[in-house]
Amino acid sequence: MSLIRSLCLLLLAAALGGCAATRLDAEVRSAGVWPAGRAPGSFAFERLPSQQAQAKDQDRLEASALPALVQAGFKPMHDEPADVLVQVAARTGQGQWWAYPDPFYGPFGGGVGLYAGRWRGAGWGWGYPGPWGYTYYVCEVSLLILDGLSHQALYETRAQSDGAWPDEGSWAALFAAALKDFPYAAVSPRRVTIDLPK
């Protein structure tokens, strides 16, 4: 039983550690043909028809992207035509990690949303059917920068994290990760670490 209690404590510590995280690790992919020597300039958000139908959600998402755009050198433009147009989007998925008390599965290991191990009854495993597990989130943001006049795509970037709670703070950190190397495409994919807001 002490082994079972130890495993439960480890899982609890991992879950609490995730809640108290102060940094976000993201996988970033970017590509583009940003002209050499071109300054970021002014920008305005552009929305697809589906995003226009979800105006409140898109307002929050654009507000989360705004600090990263300003940090990259862009300036919001509301009245006059902007140098570039920016489209932003996000998606969230949910998965589960499980540990199985099964000697034929490792004796414990992870499965994402699937029961990959099987309890085999008395005499096998540790005498407890389990499994133990926790839920995690997969969050991704994407950002597309278009020329304001020609509408040519100049820069595309996206960032994904598999541990962030989907809220404005994690969206903002993901946008910061996505634009950290702007205007360079850099190596894709690559790992980028961003400090979360306190």
Helices and strands as residue ranges (DSSP letters): H 2-19, E 23-32, E 42-45, H 49-52, H 55-71, E 75-76, E 84-99, G 103-105, E 132-147, E 153-161, H 168-178, E 190-195
